[in-house]
Amino acid sequence: MKVLSAFPIEQLKSSFLSALGSHSTIVLTAPPGAGKSTILPLWLLDTEFAEQTIYLLQPRRVAAKNIACYLARQLGESVGETIGYRLRNETKVSKHTRLEVITEGILIQILQNDPELAQSALILFDEFHERSIQADIAFALARDCQQGLRDDLRLVLMSATLAGAQLDALLPDAYQLSSEGRSFDVSITYQAIDKRGLWREQLLKAVKSIAINHAGSTLVFLSGVADIKYLAEHLEQQLPDDMVLAPLYGELSLNEQQKAIQPSDNGRKLVLATNVAETSLTIEGITQVIDSGVEKVAIFDAHKLTNQLVEKPISKASAIQRAGRAGRVAPGTCVRLYSQEDFDRRPEQAVSDIQQTDLIPVLIEAARWGVSDLAQLPMIELPDSAKEKQAWQELIELNLVNSHRRLTSHGEQVSLLSCHPRYGHMIVQAQWFEQSKGLAGGLNLACLLAAMLEERDVFAGHAARGNADIGARLDWLISPKASHQNKAKRIVQQAGQLAKQLKHHWRPEFSRDDAGVLLALAYPERIAKTRGANSSFIAFNGKGLVLDEQDRLNETEFLVAAQTIQLAGKQLISLAAPVDLAQLEALDIVHTNEQDRLFYDESKDKIISEKQLLLGEIVIKSAPSWAVIAPDLVVDMWRRQLQKKGLNWLQWPGNIEALQRRLIWLAHFQPQMALPIIDEAWLLAHLDKWFTPFIGDVTSKKQLLNLDYQTMLLSIFSYDVQQDIKRFAPTSFVGPTGRKCPIRYDDRVSPVVSAPMQEFYGLAQSPQVGDCDTGNGIRLTVEMLSPAGRPIQMTADLAGFWQGSYKDVQKDMKGRYPKHYWPDDPANAKATNKTKKYM
């Protein structure tokens, strides 16, 4: 074996190998640069574990392939001899291979095919802190195997320092080891880019300026392939002759990836990479990092029924990892293209995949393993229970699991295919249609559709605008022009692999017109019918979809949307295929049904009954129905209408609003009554308490507006409570003259009563409301008006006013209104609503 230079991890060699002999699970914490990925695996080749296959897991294909090549070079061998790798569509192993570098998805399939893992006694989970969904389920299956079938199986979790403490808590039985890193000081500076402007143009300008002025090699962290390609295209002719430009992402060939990873001949290199370069891969010679501060994260969108790559700010942990790449070989620098305040506000760790990704692929693996709930597996973390329940329900609707969450025979076939279960369902059904329904080339087409939909749109960018038709992409994929492009070759290769898994030889022989039929199998919820205007469609699940106004698919009546994007608050169809409803029915893919349905006609302001032919929520045709409308359906329609429109839609008169304000005032300021706060949110949440009991025979808005809402609101309370409401919060104050003056209740403690000042004469104290009998009354705020009805004074202390500032008011009022009575002792004067002449 080739002699390696010293790495910090080498200090742990004896401790690590000793621990393997006595502990079934080991957590090895080591920062980037320690050598855990590139040194430690080679130790194992001289142990008893190498008598069987050793698996080294990597979270990304690009890392798996390049690490395998690196390890093989350390042995002076070609990859595929002692060291090999196995990816989804590419394998380099032989009968001599003892260490296989694989992705987590490959390990899941190995365990599913051999639950006892007979051919291996050791699995290394590298970069486990990244916590991909595949890593979580792969570890859960391996741990379950270890605990139930193979107590001799060794599991080693290798993690960055930042996640070590978290794993300690999650795996208390694991043996802990930690290594120092090998790094030099990295100075960090901040050069924030204004994201409100032209992001890529500013990014290009910053990267060019920073990289050109650096004497060594620079690594730029970008969010995704689109940013990498943009910068590469615009920098190619602008860099110095001695600087090599090297993009790094998964779609590149191994030679192109190695160009980015290996040191350049002249020592100056500009590497443009995604977060694949944060860990695992050691990119030689880097002394400067430029960090854009963003990454693309796969987040499941329940509206789109698929994972969407969303650009998000990276966590502090990722930022620290990125900066550390500049200090591997010498002191380095890191320029963050965001502010320090921005960094300080970021979360310590990123949200784990299991909380934000599509659970269907995870659950079908769980069902294949034989469990009906993820809690039955030794998971590092469980997802939200409601999301898990919804994903199980979707598997049931696709007939992949039964009501007991056990795989159906159809689900067993689908689970063996290396694609998303929705696409697997489509492929298996297509094979059956081809054999029994005469759908010629259906399996070929289904495999190609599945392979294409699991990749980025082949027409991504300008070519995709106004062209959502999947048929155009299918034509391109099998054209001679595409045969020389890596993306097309990769898709066709995956289609071949999927067909092979069903013992079929894939050929580019199919009818593109059947694409919609097959997509309806994968996405029955997104069969959609045109609304006839504004490029708008209504989907099977009732959701609205739109096409680009220039798209040719606007001419079709029915289509199936395979992918959508959020744009200006709408779901824009980005990939779709036309479909014939009659063909869907003939193949027994969908079923229409006839129902008497209610809807609210906004133009007539009334509830209408129709006999409708429905496909899900799509109305195929309709006619007036003369069936008697059941009261419970009427009630439900009004409830939904009110929840949609809000209480203002009822156009409540002032007395009802005044009652509501009284009730809210009592809830706040008479706590002994224990009333709820009857605001709009409460009323909408408790319609059954006051609204729905009164509307069973109401079918028009005119009738609805004429209901007695005062009685309806008071019906919430018992008779005794209603009496207390009247007593503690009267609607009016009866003054000394006998006139009723309305009391205004709002969010103030003291309600307000208004009347001419003369009508308050004789009141020595402020009048009160509330529980006056127990001495807990609340004084009214008295608003005194002039004879002309204009406010003179507001006070909640009438006695203090008479004895104090009244003198000034009296003097002013006598001069303005000499015909009116302005006594010197108003507290003991007779109240009046007359002038002095008529007193």
N, C-alpha and C positions, 0 to 999 in steps of 0.2 A: 504494500500500500504506500502511496506517495506520502512523504512527510509534509505536514501542514504547519503553517506558521501559528504562533500562539494566539489563541482566542480566550477571552475570559471564561467561556464555558468549560474549558479544559480543566479548570480547577475543581470542577464538580464531577469529573469522570468517575472516579472510584466510588464516590457517594451515590451517584446515580445508578451505576451498574449494581452496586450492593443493594440499593432500594428495590431495584427490579426483581431481585431474588426473593424479597420478603413482603412486598406490598403490591396489591392488585391495581391500585389507582394512584398515580403520582401527578401532582400539579407542579410544573416547573416554570417559575417566573423568571423571565430574562428579557431585558430591553433589546431593541434592535441593535445589531452589531455584536451581540454576545457570541453568536455562532450556533444557536440552537437549531437552525434550519439546515445549515451547511456543514457542520462539524459533527454534532451529536449523532445523526443517523448513521454515520460511517462507523462509529464505535460498535454498533449493534451487529455488524457483519462478523465480528469475532466472538459472538456469544451464541449460546444454545438457541436463542430465538431465531437465528438465521437458518436453522434447520427447516423452518417453515417460512412462509412469506411474511415479511414485515410490511405493514402499510403505513405510509407517511401521507397524511391528509393535508391538502392545501385548499383554501377557500376559492381560489380562482384558477382557471385553466392555464392562463399565461404563466402564472407562478409555478404551477405543477410541472409544466413542460420544461421551463428554464432551470428549475432547481434540479430536476432529474438529470438534465444535461450537465449542469455544474458538478453534481456529485459523481457522475460517470467520469468526467475529466479528471477528478482528483484521483481516481483509480487507474487513470491511463487507458480507459476503455471507451467504447462507443456506447451511447445510450441504447438500452435493450439487452445488454448482457447482464452483469450483476445488478445494475441499477436500471429500472425501466419506468415507464409511466403508462397510465391508462386513463383516457378521457372519453367523453361520450361518443365521439366519432373517430377517435384515433388511439391506437394502442402500439406501444413499443416495448414488448416483453418477449422473453424466450424461456426455454426450459431451465436456463441457468440463472434467471432473475430471482434475487432474494429480497430485494427492497423495491417495492412498487410505490411510486408517488402518484396519488390519485386524488380526485375531488371527493367531497363528502357525498355527492349524489351517487358516485360509483360504489362507495362503501355501503350505502343503503341497499343498492341492488344486490351486492354480494351477500349481505346479511339476510335479505329476504329470500334469496335462493338457497342459502345455507345458514339457518338460524344458529347452528352450533359453531360456525366459523371454523370448520375442521382444519383448514389449510393455514391458519395463522394463530399465533399466540401473543402478538403484540401489535397495537395500533397507536400511532403517534398523531395526535390532533394538533397541528401547527396553527398558530395565530388564532387560537380559540377565542380570544377576547373579542374578535370581530362579531361573533355570535350570529352568523348567518342562520337562516331558517333550516338550511340543509345540515349545517353543523349540529344544530340542536337536536334534530330528529335522528341523525346518524349516531350521535353520542347516546341518546336515549335507548336506541335499539342495541347498541354495543354494551351499554351498562346493564340492560335487561338480560342480554345473553350472558354476561359475566355473573350476574347475581343469581340467575336461574339455571344456567346450563354449563357454564365454563368458569369455575372459580379459579382456574389457572390462567385465564385471559388477562393480559396486562393492558391497561389504558393509561396513556401519558398525555396530559393536557399541557401544551406549551403556550404560554401566554405572556403578553407584555406586562411590564410592571404595574401599569395603571389599572389592570383588571385583576391582579392577583388577590387582593383582599376580598373582592366580590366572590371569586371562586372558592376561597377559603370557607366562606359562610355557607355556600351552596353545597359543598362537598366536605363535610366535617371529617369524614373517615379517610380522606386522601392524605398521602404523605407529601409534605411540602418541601420543595427545594427552590433556592433562588440563586441567581447569578448576577454579577456585576455586568454592566455594559461596557462596550469599548467605544468611547466617543470623546471628542474634543469639544471645547467650549464653542457655542454658537451664539453670535450676537444677533439680536432680533430688532428689526426696525419696522415701522408701520408707514405705509404709503397708501392711504385710503383712496379708492376709486369711487366716484359718485355713480351709484347704480341707477340713478334716475336718467342718466344720459345714455349714450350709445356704448353699451357695456363692452362689446367685443373690440370696438375701435380703441377705447381707452385701455383695455387689457393689452392689445397689441402694442400700443405706444409704450406702456409701462414695461412690458417684458423686453421689448427691443432695447430700450434705454438702459435697463438694469443689467441685462445679460451682456451686451456689447462692452460695457465698462468693467466687466469682471474678467480677471486674468485667467481663471480656471473654468471648470465645467459647471453648468447650471441645470438644475432640475426644476421644472415648472409644473405645479399641481393644478390641473384644470378639472372642470366638472364632468366632462364627457367627450365623446369622440368628435362631436360637431365643433366644439371649441378647439380641439387639437388640430383638426383639419383646417379650420379657418386660419389659425396662427401659422401653421406649417406653410400653407399656400402663400400667405402674405409676407412671411419672413424669409422664404427661400432665396430670394434675390437681394435681400437687404443685410445679410450677415457678413462679417469679415470672411475672407477666404480660408482662414485657419480654423473656423468654427464649424463643426459638424452638426447638422440639424437632424435630430433623431426622435420621431414620434414613437410612442409606446402604448399599444392597446391590443386587446385580444384578437381582433380580426387580422392583424398583420401576420406575415409568415414568420417562421422561427428565425430565419436569417435576419429579417428586419427587426425583430425583437432583440436579437443578440447584438445588433448594431447599437441599440440604445443602452444595453446592459454592460457590454464590454468597454474597457477604457479606449479612448480615441488615440490615434497614433501621435497626434501633436498636443494632446492634453487639454484641448478645448472642445467642449461638446455642449449642445443645448438640447436637453431631453424634455419633450412635452408628454406628460403622462396623466392618467387619472389616479384615483386613490389606490390603484393596484401597486403603485410604487411606495406606498406608506410602509408596508411590512413585507416580509417574505423575500422579495427580490432585492438583491444588493446591486445597486447601480454604481459601477466603479468610477472613482475619480471625482465625485460630486463634492464641491466645496461651497456651493451657493444654492439656496432653495428660494423660489418665488412661489408663494402660496396664495392662490386666488380665494381661499377660504370657503369654497363651496364644493358640493359633491352631488351626484345623482343618486337618489335613493328610490328603490322600488316600493311603492305604497299602493295597497289594494284600494281601488275605487269601486264601491258597491254599485254605483250608478253605471259605470263602464264595464263592470264584471271582469276586470283584469287589473294586473299590476301596472301602474303608471310610473315612469321615471320622472321623479320630481326633484328639481334643484333646490337644495336646502343648505343652510350654513353648517359647516362641520362643527363637531364638538371641540372642547378644549383638548381632550385626549388626542383626537386626530391632529389638531394643530401642533401639539407637542411632538407627536410622532413624525409629522412632516418636517418640522424644523430640525429634528435630530438627524435627518438624512444628510444634512450639510456638514456634520461633524464626525464622519466615519474615518476619514484618513488624515485630517488636519483641522485646525480651527477654521470655522466657517461662518457664513452669514445667512440669515433668513429674512427676506422682505415679505411682510404680510400686506396684501393689497386691501386691507381694511384697518379700521382704527383700533387702538388698544381698548377703548371703551366698548367697542363691539366685541372684542375678544373676552373681556371681563364679564359680559352679559351672557355668554354662551354656556350651555349645560356642560357639566363635567364629562358625561358620557352620552353617546348617541342612543336613541331609542332602539331597542333590540328588534330584529326583523319579525319575530313572532307576534309582536304587538301591532304590526302595520302591514303585513303582507298577506297574500291570498292563502287561505288555510286549506283549500280543497286538495292540493297536492300532498300536503302533510297528512290530512285525515285519511286519504285513500291508502297511504303507506301504513297508517295506524291500523286501519281495518284489515289490510293485508297481513299485518303482524298478528292480528287476532284480538285487538282491543277495541272497545266501543267508546272510549273516552280517553283523551290525552292524559288525564290525571292517573290513569292506570299504568302509565309509563314513567320511568324515573327522569322526567324532564327537568332541565335546568330552570325553566320558567314556563308558566302556563299562559295561554292567550286569554283574552277577554271571553268569558263564558258565553255571552250572547252571540258574539261573532262565531265562536266554535259551533254553537247550536245551529246558526243559520247556514254555515258551511255543510254540516251534516245533512240538513234539509235539502240543500241543492244536490248533494250526492244521491239522496233518495229519489228526487225528481228526475234525475238522469238514469235511474235504475242501476246505479253502480253499487249501492248498498241497500239492504232491506230495512224495514222499520226497526229491527234490532241492531242496526248498524253493522251487519255482517255482509261481506262481499257477496253479491249475486254472481251467478255464472258469467253474466255479461261483465260485471265489475272485475272479475278475476282476469278475463282477457284484457280488459282495458289497463289494469294495473301493471301488466307486463310490458307495456309500451313506454318508450322513453320520451314522453311528451306530456303536456298538461292533460289531466283526465277529461276535460271537455273535448279536446282534440282526439284523445284516444277513443272516446265514445263515438265520435264522428267516423273515425277510421274503421272500427269494428262494425258499425252499422253499415258503412259504405260497402264493406266486403260482403255483408249479407244481402244488401240490395243488388249488388252485382251478380251474385249467385242465384238469387231467387226472384228478383224483380226486373232483371235485364238491364240494369244501369251500367252500360258498357263503360269500362275504364274508371268506374267509381272509386276503386281502391287506389289507383294511381293518383287520381285527382285529390283524394282525401289526404294522402301522405304528403303531397306537395303543398297543399293548403296548410297542414299542420306545421310543416317545416318552415314555411314562409311566415306564418303568423307568430312564430316564436322568435323571429328575428326582427330587427328594425325594418321599417317599410323600405322595400327596394327602390321606391320612387321618392324617398325622403328628400325634402327640400322643394325647389321650384317645380319639379316635374309632378309633384303630388297635388299641387294647388288646382282645385277645380276638377280633379280626376280621382274620384274615390273608387273607381271600378277595379275590382280585384282581377277581372278578366284580362285587363291590359297588363297587369303584372305577371299573370300566368303565361301570357304570350311571350313576354320578354324573357322569362326564366328559361324557356325551352328554345329560345332563338339562338342562332349561331353567335350573335353579337355578345350574348351573356355568358357563353361557355368559357370565355377567357377571364372572367372576373371572379375574384375570390369569393365575394358574397354569394353570387349565383351558384358557384360550384359547391359551396358549403351547404346551401339550402337543398340542392339536388342530392348531395351526398346524404344529408339527414333524411330526406324522403326515401332514399334507397334503404337506409338502416331501418326505418319504421316498417317498410314493406317486408324487409327480410325477417323482422321479428314475427311476422304473420306468414312466414314461409312463402313469400311472394317476391318475384323479381320485378322491380319497378321499371316502368317504361314511360316515356313522355307521350302516352297515348290515352286521351280522354277528351271529353267535350267540356269546354269551359262554361257552357250554358248550364251545366249541372252544379256549378259552384254554389249558387244560392241554396239549392236543396241540401247540400252537405253542411253548409254553414248554419242552416236552420236546426240541424242536429246538435251542433256545438252551442249555439246561442238561440234557443227557442224564444227567450225573452225579448230578443231584438228583431224578430220578424216585424216589419213595419209597413204601414200603408200610407200613401200620400194623402195629405189633407186637401190637395188641389190648388194650393196657393202658397206663395212665399217660401218655396222649397222646404215646406214643413211636412213632417211625417209623425204618425202616432204609432208607438211600438206596442207589441203584445202585452207588455207589463204596464201599459198606460202612460209611459214617459214620452215626452216630446223630443223629437230629433230633428235636425235640420241638415240640409246639404248646401254646399256652396252654390250660389245662384247660377253659375256657369256650368255646373256639372251635368254631364249627359244623363246621369241616372235620374235626374228630375223628370225624365220622360216616362219612367216606369211606375206602375201602380203599386207593386209590392217589391220590397227588397229586404235583405238581411244585413244588418250592420255588424261587421266583425270588430271594428275598432271605432272609438269616438274620442274626441278631444273637447275640453272645456274651452269655450270661446265666447266672451261677452255674455256670460251667464247662461249660455245655451250649450247643448250637446251637439257638436258638429260631427257629422259622419265623415271619418277619414278613410275607411275601408269598408266596402260593401259589395254585394252582388245582387242583381235582379233575381226574382224568383216568381214562379207561377203558383198561385194558391191551389189550383186544381191538381197540379202535380204533387204538392205537399199532402193534399188530402188522399190522393190515389196511393201514395206510398205509406199512408197511415202515420205520417209524422205529426200532423196537427188534426184537430177536430173542432168544427164549429158547433155552436149550440144556440138555440133560440130561447130568449128570455123576455119576460115583461120587465122593463127597467124604468126607473124614475130618473129624471134629471131636472135641474132648475133652468128654466128658459129665461135668460136675462132680459130678452126683448119684451116678453109678456109678463115678467115678474110673477111667475107662478110655477108650480110643480106640474110637470107633464109626464104622462105615462106613454111609453112606446113599446112595441113588440120589435125586438132587435135580434138580428143574426150576428153573433159575436165570435170573434177569434181572440180569446183572451179579453183584453180591454178594447180591441179594435172593433168598431161597428162596421160590418160588411154591408148591411142594408137595414132599413128601419121603416116602420109604418105606425100610425097612431094606434094605441091600444085602448079598448073600451073596458078593460078589466077593472074591477073595483080595487081601488088602491088601499092596501092594508095600512091601518094606523101606525104600526110599528115602522113601516117603511117611510111613511111621511115624517114621523118623528126623527128618524135617522137622517133623512135628507135635510130637514131644517137644522139639525144639530151640525151637520157638516158645513152647511151654508154659513151658519153663524160663526163657527170656528174659523172659517176662511175669511169672512168679511169683518168680523169684530162687532162689538156692541153698538158702535156709531151707526151701523147699517139699520138698526131698529128705529132710529130717529126718535129717541126717547123725548117726551115733553119735559118741560122744566120741573114739574112736580116730582117726576120719577128721579131725575138727577138730584133734586133736593133730598129725596128720601135716601138715596144712596149715600149722599154726603152725611146725613144724620147717622146712618148706620156705621159708617167709617169713624165718625167722631166718637160714637159710643164705644166702639172697639178700642180706640186709643185712650179715651179719658174716663171711661167708666169700667175699669178692668174687672170689677166684681161681677159684671154681667157675663164675662167670658165669651164675648161675641167674636166670630171670625172677622177679618178685615174684608168687607164685601167690595173689593175693587174689581176691575175688569178681569184680571187674571183669575181671581177666585171664582167669579161668576161663570167664566168660560170653562173652568175646570170642573164645575159642579152644576152643569146644565140640568142634570137629572133631578136636582133638588128644587128647582124653581121654574124651569122653562118647559122641559119635555112633557110634564104631566098635563099641560094645558093646550097642546097643539096637535093632538091626534087627528082632528078633522079639519085642520087649517091647510088649504092648498094654494092660497095666493098671498102675496106680500101685503095687499090691502087689508086682508083679514088679520094678518099677523100684526100689523101696526095698530089695529083697533083693539087689541087685547088689553085687559086691565092689569098692567104691569105692577101697579102698586100692590094689588092683592097677591100677584104672583111672587113678588119679592118678599112680602111679609109672610107668605106661606112657609118660608124656610124655618120660621120660629113657632114655638108653641104659643097657645093663647096667653099664658101668663107672661111670657117674654114680650109678646106684642104689647101687652098692657104696660109693662115696664118701659118699653121704647117710647110709648106715648107720654108716659109720666116723666121720664128722665130727659127726653129730647123732644119737647113739644114743638109743634110747627110754628106756633106764634106766641107772642106775649100780649096779654090783655092788660092795658094800662089803666090808670085811674079814671080815664074818660070812658072806658068800656070798649074802646076800639081795639081790634085785633091787629097787631103789628107782626109781620113775618120775621122769624128768626133765621139768620143765615149761618149755616154750619160749614166750616172748612177745616184745614189742618191746624188751626190755632186752638189753644185750650179754651179760650173765651169766645163763644159765638157772638154774633152781632145783631142788634135790633135797632131799627131806625124809626124816628118819629120827630115831629116838631118839638122843640124844647118845652113849649107850654104844656104838652101832654105828659111830661115827666114831673111837673110840679107836685109836691106833696109826697114824693118818694124820698125818704131820708137815706135809704141804702140802695145799692145796686140790686136789681132783680137777679134771681139765680135760676139755673137749670141743673139737671143731674140729680143725684140722690140727696135732696135737700132735707129729707126727714131725719137722716142720721147725722146731719151737720156736715155732710161732705158735698154740699152743692158747689157749683162753679158760677161765679158772677158773670153776667152778660156784659159785653162791651156795648155801651149805649152810644149810638151815633145821633147826636142832636142836630136837628135841621132848623134852618131859618124859616120864617113864614113863606119864603119863596121856594122852599124845598132844597136849599143848598146846605151842605155840611157846615156846621159851626164848630163842633167839638166832638171828640171820641174819648170815652173814658170807661174804665171798668171799676172806678172808685167814685161813685156818684156823690157820696157824702163829702169826700175830699174836694170834689169839684165845686159843690155848692158853697163850701167854706173858703175856697181859695180863688181860683181864676175866674169864677163866675162874675165877680165884680167888674172885671175888665170887659167880659162878654156883654154884661148888662148895659154898660155905658155905651158900647159900640152899637148894640141892637136898638136901644132907645132912640139913638140918633137916626138909624136907618128905617126902623119900623115903629114910629111913635104911636100908631093906633093899636098896637098889640101890648099885651100885659107883660111887664117885666118887674116882678116883685122884688123887694129887698131880701125877703126870707123865702126863697123858692122851696126849701125842704118842707115848709109848713103851709105853703100857699095852696090854693085850690087849682087842680089841673083843669085846663080848658082847651077847647079847639075853636074858640071864638075871639073876636076882637073885643076891646074894652067897651065899645058902644053897646054890644049885645050881651055882655056878662050880667 
